[in-house]
Amino acid sequence: MPEAATQPRSVVIHPAINRPNQLLGGDRELVLSTVLIAATLGLSLATWWGVVVAALFWIGAIGALQRMGKADPQLRQVYLRHIRYRQFYPAKSGLYSRCVPVAARWR
């Protein structure tokens, strides 16, 4: 048997397909909403110190979002899934802990 037939087929995947969707190093939706909140804050206060507060808020939020993006690019999606399924997976364990009832359609 030829050696090419025994080797598994390999397919090159372009990195842009597999890369998370980030903007300025953070989650795209969170960064855009932070920009919107900072702009609203700066324009609604309409003073020079309001613009400074909005800029400091935006810089701090972008720094936090960049750290989140570097630690885990999918952190927002994981957190939202955790909140959605919290009732199914209670954080209680032990001998006398209460069991979560199983839905009838799962049986």
C-alpha positions as CSV (number, residue, x, y, z in Angstrom):
1,M,0.0,0.0,0.0
2,P,1.5,3.4,-0.9
3,E,2.5,5.6,2.0
4,A,0.2,8.5,1.0
5,A,-2.8,6.2,1.5
6,T,-1.9,5.5,5.1
7,Q,-1.4,9.1,6.1
8,P,-4.5,11.1,7.2
9,R,-5.6,13.9,4.9
10,S,-4.7,17.4,6.2
11,V,-6.6,20.5,5.3
12,V,-5.1,24.0,5.9
13,I,-7.5,26.3,7.8
14,H,-7.0,30.0,7.4
15,P,-6.4,31.7,10.8
16,A,-9.0,34.4,10.0
17,I,-11.8,31.8,10.0
18,N,-10.8,30.5,13.5
19,R,-9.9,33.8,15.2
20,P,-12.4,35.4,17.7
21,N,-14.1,38.6,16.6
22,Q,-12.4,41.3,18.7
23,L,-12.0,45.0,18.4
24,L,-9.2,46.9,20.2
25,G,-8.3,43.6,21.9
26,G,-11.7,43.1,23.6
27,D,-15.0,41.5,22.7
28,R,-16.5,43.5,19.8
29,E,-20.0,44.0,21.2
30,L,-18.7,45.1,24.6
31,V,-16.2,47.5,23.2
32,L,-18.8,49.2,20.9
33,S,-21.3,49.4,23.8
34,T,-18.6,51.0,26.0
35,V,-17.9,53.6,23.3
36,L,-21.6,54.4,23.1
37,I,-21.9,54.7,26.9
38,A,-18.8,56.9,27.1
39,A,-20.0,59.2,24.3
40,T,-23.4,59.5,25.9
41,L,-21.9,60.3,29.2
42,G,-19.5,62.9,27.8
43,L,-22.2,64.6,25.7
44,S,-24.9,64.5,28.4
45,L,-22.8,66.2,31.0
46,A,-21.7,68.9,28.5
47,T,-18.8,70.2,30.6
48,W,-15.1,69.8,30.3
49,W,-14.9,67.6,33.4
50,G,-17.7,65.4,32.0
51,V,-15.6,64.7,28.9
52,V,-12.7,63.9,31.2
53,V,-14.8,61.5,33.2
54,A,-16.1,59.8,30.0
55,A,-12.6,59.5,28.6
56,L,-11.3,57.9,31.9
57,F,-14.3,55.6,31.9
58,W,-13.6,54.5,28.3
59,I,-9.9,54.0,28.9
60,G,-10.5,51.9,32.1
61,A,-13.3,49.9,30.4
62,I,-11.1,49.2,27.3
63,G,-8.3,48.1,29.6
64,A,-10.6,45.7,31.4
65,L,-12.0,44.4,28.2
66,Q,-8.5,43.8,26.7
67,R,-7.5,41.8,29.8
68,M,-10.7,39.8,29.4
69,G,-10.0,39.2,25.7
70,K,-6.5,38.1,26.4
71,A,-7.5,35.7,29.1
72,D,-10.4,34.1,27.2
73,P,-11.9,35.6,24.0
74,Q,-15.2,33.8,24.6
75,L,-15.6,34.9,28.2
76,R,-18.8,36.9,27.6
77,Q,-20.5,34.0,25.8
78,V,-19.5,31.5,28.5
79,Y,-20.8,33.9,31.2
80,L,-24.1,34.4,29.5
81,R,-24.5,30.6,29.0
82,H,-23.7,30.1,32.7
83,I,-26.5,32.6,33.7
84,R,-28.9,30.9,31.3
85,Y,-28.3,27.4,32.7
86,R,-27.9,28.3,36.3
87,Q,-31.2,26.6,37.4
88,F,-30.1,23.3,35.8
89,Y,-26.6,23.2,37.5
90,P,-26.9,24.5,41.1
91,A,-23.6,25.0,42.9
92,K,-24.5,22.8,45.8
93,S,-23.0,19.4,46.6
94,G,-23.0,17.2,49.6
95,L,-24.7,14.2,51.1
96,Y,-27.9,16.1,52.1
97,S,-28.1,18.6,49.3
98,R,-31.4,19.0,47.5
99,C,-31.6,17.4,44.1
100,V,-32.9,19.4,41.1
101,P,-36.1,17.8,39.8
102,V,-35.8,16.3,36.3
103,A,-38.3,17.5,33.7
104,A,-40.8,14.9,32.6
105,R,-39.8,15.2,29.0
106,W,-36.2,14.2,29.8
107,R,-37.2,10.7,31.0
